[in-house]
C-alpha cells in the first residue's frame, strides 16, 4: 500500500537518513525501533512532509511521488491519506476535546459541523473519552490528551496512521491506556507505522519490526523472528540491553 524507496535526509552536513526503504501493506502494524538519534522520527516526518527529504520516492498504491520535488497539491493529497500522532499531543488549548477532533474535518475537509461532530463523538467514544467531549486539554491527563490526538487522526479515516513515540511524554502509569487504544486499532486492522521504545508493544502487537541505526535499516523481520531469532549482531546487542534476562547469542 505504501512504500518508501531510497530516502535520504541531511541537516546541514549531518546525514540523518541514508537511502533506506521499506514497504507497508494494508493492515500491517510496523514498529520502528532503535537507539536515540537513529533517524526514526525524521523518517516519519518526511513521509508526512513535515520535513522535506533530499532524495527518494514515496509510492502510495499506484501513485509515485518524488520526496524532493513534490508539489503542494500533492502534499495535500498525501496528507489526506495519512494520520499523524505526535509525541506531545499538539492539541489546541482553546478548544475542547471534541473541538480538537473536528477542527480539521470542518476547516480542511469542509465537512458540515453537525456531521463533523457526529464523527468526532464516534471516535472519542472509541478511545474511551465519551465523558470528555467538552473538556479542554488543561482538564485532561496526559494519557487522555494523547487519546484525543489518536481520535483526531482516526476521524479523517486515513489509509495509514503514523505514531511518533506516542507514549514517550507520558508518566509510566498513563502509558497503558494509550497502548490499549493502539492494540484495539491493531485488532481492527488499522494500518499503523509506530516509532516506539515500548518493546512489549513491538513484540506482542506488531507483525513487523524495523530496527534502525545511523539512518539505515539494520534488520527488518516479522515480530516473532526479530525477537526470537535476530540475524544481525547489532540487533542482538541491542536486544541484550533491552532484555538482559534473555540470552541472545552474539
N, C-alpha and C positions, 0 to 999 in steps of 0.2 A: 504493500500500500504506500509506504513512504521509504525512500532510500536516500542516503547521503553518500556522495561519491567524492573522494579526494579533497575534502575540505581543509583549507589552510587559513590560519588567522594569526597575525602578529600584532603586538602593541609596541610601537617604536621598533626596536630591533629584537624584541623578545618574542620568540616563536612559541605560540600557545597551542595551536592545533597544527599537526604536521602531516596532512594528507590522508587522514583516516576516513573510513567509510563503513557503513553498516546498513542493514535493512530491517524494517519493522513491518510485520504482517498484521492484517486485521485481527483483533482480539489478543494480540501479544501484550504481555507485561514485561517490558525490558528494563532491568535495573542497570544503571551505570555507577560503578563504584571505583574507588582508588584513592590514593593519598591526596591530601590537600595540594592544590596547585597543579593538578594534572590536566586541567582544561575542561573539566566536566560541565561546570556552569556556563563557560564560554560557548561550549558546543550547543547547549540548549538555546542560549540567547541568539546564536547565529541561525539556528533552524527557524526561529520565530522572527528573525530580522530585527531583534532588539540591538544586536551588533551586526555590522556588515562584514562578512568573511571576505578574505582577499582572493580566494580561489575555490573552485569546487562546484558541484552540481547538486541540486535537490530534485528528486523525482517524486511526484505525488500522483499515484495511479499512472496514467499515461502521459502526464504533463511533466516536462523537464524545464528547470529554471537554473540560470547561472547565478550563483550566490553573489558574485561581484558586480553584475550588471542588470540585476532585476529592476523592473520599473516600480513606481509607487503603486500603480494599479495592480500589478501582480502581487506585491507585498500585501495589499489589502485583501485580495482574494485568498492568498495562502493563510493569512491570519484568521479569516472566517472559518477555516477548517481545522485550526489548531487552538486548543485551550492551553493556558499557562497558569500554573500555580507557583507563586513566588515563595521565597524563604520567609519574608517578613510581611505577609498579608497584603500590603499595598491597598488598603481599603480607604474610602473617602470618610474622613472623620465626621463630616457634617451630614452624612446620610445613614439611614438605618440599615440593618442587615438586608431587608427587602430592597431598599433603595440602591444599595451597592450591587445587588444581583441584577436589578432591572435597568440600571443606568445604560449599560452598553446595548441592551436589547432595544431600548427606546431611541437613543441618540444615534447609534451606529447602524443598527439594523432596521430602524424605522418601524418597529413593531408597536401597535397601539398600546397605550398604557395599561388598559384592562387586561389584555392578553399577556403583556409582559409580566404583570403582577400574578396572573394565574400560573405562568411558567415559574416565576420566582418562588412562589409559595410551594410549588410542587418539588422543586429541587432542595429548598430549605427543609421541607419535611423529610426528604430522603437522607439528608445528612444529620437528622436529629435535632433540628432547630425550629420545630413548628411553634414553639412558645417564645421565640425570639425575633419574630418578624420586625418588630418596631423598636428594637434595642439598637442603640448606637455602639460603635466599636469600643468606646470607653466603658461601656456597661457589660462587655463580653470578656470572657477569659481568652488567653492566647489561643487555646485549642478551639474555642468557639469561633474566634476571628478567622483562624485558618480554615475551618469548615465552611465559613461564609465564602472564603476565597475559592474553595473547591466547588461550592454551589454555583458561584459566578461562572467558573469555567464550564461546568456542566450545562448551564442554562442555554448556551448557544448551540448545544448538540454538535460539538466538534467531532471530526473523524479521529483525532488523537489528542490526548492531554499530556502536556509536558509538566513534570513536577520537579522543581529545583530545590532539593533538600527541604521538603515541606515541614519537617519536624525539628530542624536544627535550631530554631529560635525559641523552642518550647521548653518549659520545665519538664523534667522526666515524667511526672505524674500525668501530664497532659498529652504525651506522645501517643499513648494507646488509643485515645479517642479518634485522633486523626488517622492513624494506621488502620483502625477499624473501618472507617469510611472507605479508605482506599482498597481494603480487602473486599468490601462489598462491591465496589465498582469492578474489581477484577473478576469476581464471580459472575457479574452481569455481562461480562465480555467487553468492557470498555477498553479500548486500546490505550496503553499508557507507556510513557518513557519516563523513568524515575531516577534522578540523581539522588543518592541516599547514602548515609552512613549506617542505616539500620540493617544490619546483616541478617537478622531474623526475617525481615520482610523480603530481602533478596533471595534468601534460601527457601522460604516457605510459600511465597505468593508469586514471585516472578517465574516465568517459564524460560527466560533467557537472561544471562548476566554478561555484561561487558566490563572488563577490568582495564582501566586507563592509567597511564603514567606518562608524564612528559609529552603530552599531546598526541600520543599514539595509542592504539588498542594493543595491549599486551596479550590478552586472551579473551575470546568470546566463546561461550558454550551454553548448553542447557543448564538450568539451575542445579540439577542433580549432578551432572558431570563436573560442573565448576567447583562445587563444594565437596564432592566426594572423590573426584579423580582429576584434579588440576594438572594440566600438562606442563605449564611453564614454571621454571624455577622461581621467577619473580612472584608469580601468583602464589606459590606455596609459601614463600617467605611472608607475604602479606597475610595470608590466612593463618599462619603460625602465630602471628602477633594478635590477630583478631580473636582466634580461638586457641589460646595457649594450652588448653587441656586436650586438644586433638593433635595427633601426630600426623603431619604432612611430610612425607619423605622429600628431602632436598638433595 
